[in-house]
Amino acid sequence: MATIRPFAALRPPKQYAEQVSCLPYDVMNHEEACLMAAGNASSFLHICRADIDTSEAQIHDDVTYEMSRRNLEEFLRRGFLVRDASPCYYIYRQIMWGRVQTGIVGCASVDEYMDGTIKKHELTRKEKEQDRINHFDACSVQTEPVFLAYRKHEGISSAMREWIKFHRPEYNFTSEDGVTHILWPVDDPAVIETIRRGFEEVPALYIADGHHRTASSAAVSAMRRKQHPTYTGQEEFNYLMAVTFCDEDLFIMDYNRVVADLNGHSVEEFLHRVEEKFKVVPAKRQEPFAPRAKHEFGMYLNAKWYSITARKGTYDEQHPIRSLDCFILQENLLAPILDIEDPRTSPRIDFVGGIRGLTELENRAGKAGVAFALYPVTMDDLFRVADSGEIMPPKSTWFEPKLRSGLFAHEIER
């Protein structure tokens, strides 16, 4: 049983939605955030990345978290954000490259994150958790949603289809990155109850993206519970804002690797070592080579593309982690040949999301390095790992499109 409950969002009036909305706080650096918000006093970046109004050196200082709070208050004063009168669900649709994903914006239970009903597949870094803890705590608002997934439930899907069929959207715009964003508030009590009951029949939710935001929301919830020892469990700080999509809608892109050098090997020596665990075939056409199935990789080396396929016996197809291509590459090539023992900390490896294209691998590998194009992880892979209680290797999944920030926010104390 999963809990997704309605809430009264802070969100922009229709006329401000496009200019308030922004990309998520963690897909850009300070300089990029400044450029994105330049000339736009209503950009939500002033709230989720208030370092654009302090300084790069103060990103994690209290002065920046306080600036987030002050900017939030200013947005409310100027009417860039308003509070809905009553709790709603929000149907959120994104369209990218002709692909459509439609989810429910609501609030998930912190307790269900703690008891494992909301399942994770990644480790988190304490410094990133602490940043959002400080931010959410200063604002008393969860400013950006967690991205959750669930196995399709026809009752929820039917309720969304019927609402969309008979209601005009509140927002409908295409952002600068070419993604269309459409939002329908759902305020009918009967439909709200149908959706709520539908989620009660969903056995588990899965964090697709936003592990740090989830952990940070849970930490702030624990802080608020200590501050309010007579809490009932119904207070907003017991819940975290999420957009929840069924698995059939979601699109995971490849997440590729670039290593800066060959660890002292010549090209010939390197190829010889690779052939011990992989079948190596030069690409027929010298253009970026995308793998066609699991366990096949594209490799860019010395200005040439190759298909390399893991040989039988080099992986365990029955194991949820050891069957993943990122694990196979790590165990059979990156660690033993290139000496990348810990990809989380090695300065010699870089990760490139599939949204950037394979030519980006050529650019980053240059003449001295090597790049690998991976076949995308599937939702079944993610569910299998999470259900087994395992943790994905780092940089395994790249979801597109990203959730737009600023279209809804969740007050945890009022």
Beta strands, then each sheet from edge to edge (+ up, - down):
strand 1: 4-5
strand 2: 10-11
strand 3: 82-83
strand 4: 89-96
strand 5: 99-109
strand 6: 118-119
strand 7: 141-142
strand 8: 146-150
strand 9: 171-174
strand 10: 180-186
strand 11: 205-209
strand 12: 239-246
strand 13: 252-253
strand 14: 255-259
strand 15: 278-282
strand 16: 296-301
strand 17: 304-310
strand 18: 349-353
strand 19: 370-373
strand 20: 398-399
strand 21: 410-411
sheet 1: 1+ 5- 4+ 10- 9+
sheet 2: 1+ 5- 12+ 8+ 11- 6-
sheet 3: 2+ 3-
sheet 4: 7+ 21-
sheet 5: 13+ 20-
sheet 6: 15+ 17- 16+ 19- 14+ 18-
end
